[in-house]
């Protein structure tokens, strides 16, 4: 049996999912989860990070990836640090926003809005609640 993914959008998909479960051999695994972040959320994240970079809050200048890591950390997403291969130092593993589900990503965006409010960031697009 091949791997299947069914997005539950209505009754027909629920029936198909039930049928697939009933046909699955013993020992197979079923996972039901929230969908990953959307492309629109991802585009919004990078636009917001660009706004923060342009504002240089408290004189901080970092790359977009560094800002993303700082915001992911502020939202409680953990990263792992491992020793580098050559010489002293460490490599950061983690902070992959592509692994976040939609609600986790929404929390990340709200965390950035909150930071922006404290640092008077001018957003290139309005906050949806304020619009």
Buried (B, 14 or more C-beta within 10 A) or exposed (E): EEEEEBEEEEEEEEEEBEEBEEEEEEEEEEEEEEEBBEEEBBEBBEEBBEBBBEBEBEEEEBEEEBBBBBBBBEBEBEEEEEEEEEEEEEEEEEBEBEEBEEEBBBBBBEBBBEBBEEEEBEBEEEEEEEE
